[in-house]
Amino acid sequence: MLTGRDNCAFCVVLASRGAVYSSREAAIEGATGEEYHTGCDCIAVAVFDRDTWPGWKDARRLDALYREATKTHRNTNGINAVRRLLAARSDALVADLRSAA
């Protein structure tokens, strides 16, 4: 889940996937046992109900943003497509993603 402090395109793509990890350890550690990337401040949250969990609404909005990005920037990978979309837009969702807490 994004915290609002450092929402890079990579974090946005991960958060757009929603509740996909089978355990807290899998969500936090991944394959290497380290942060997703240097300076990453995303957090893992426990999900007991896939329809109501902290970050559920944000994940849905981010999924829509990801789909828009990959549709708009077809000839690039998902992370770069999101990066380009974030750079080009200035609506409330993007402003929230850029805000520093």
N, C-alpha and C positions, 0 to 999 in steps of 0.2 A: 504494500500500500504506500502511496506517495505521502510524504510528510509536509510538502510545501516549501521545503528549504532549498532543495537542489533537484529540480525536476528536469533532468536531461531527457533527450529523445529515447535513450535506451531504457530508462526507468519508466517512461510513459508507455513504451511498448510492453514491458513486463507487466505493468499494472493493468493494461488494457485486457490482459488475458483472464483477469478475475481469479477466482479461487480454483487453482489448478494443481497445487502441490498436495501430496499425500500426508505430509507431516511438517511440523515447524522446522525441523532440522533440514529437510529437503528444500524448503523455501529459503532458509537463511544461508545454508552452506553450498547448495548446488553441488557440482562435481568437484570443486577445488577446495571447499572449506573456507573460502574467503568471501569478502564483500562482492557484490555484483561487479563493481568497479571502484577505483580509488575515489574516496570521498562520498560514496553512495550513502544516502540516509533513508532509503526505503525501509519499511518495517514489515514483518510478517505478522498477520493477525489470525487468531483461531477462528475457524468457520464451522459453526455447528448447524446452521441452516443456510443453504445456498441462496435463499431469497432475502435474507435479512442479516447482514454482517457489516461491520465498519468498513467503509470503502466500496460497498456494493454499487451505490449510485454513481460514484466516481468511475468505477470500472466500466460501467455501461457507457458513460459519456466518453471515456477514453477509447473504448472499443469503436464507437462511432467515429471518433477523430482518426483512429488508425485506419479504418475502412475508407474514410474520405481521403486521407493522405496517400494510401496505396492506389486509390482510383485516380487521383489527380496526378500523381508522380509514378506512372506505370513502369518506367524503365529504370527503376532503382530499387534497392532492398527496403524493407519496412522501416528500419531505423532511420535511414537517410530520408525516406519519404516523410516521416514524422518530423524530423529535424527541419526540412524545407517548409513544411506546412506551418510549424510553430514560428518560423522566421517570417512567414508571409502574412500571418493573420494577427489581428489585434482585438478579437472579441473577448468577452468575459471569461470564457474557459481558458483561453490562452493566457490572458492576464493573470488568472489564478495560478496557472502552471509556472509562470515566470516570477511570481511574487516571492520575496524572501521573508521568511518568518523570523 
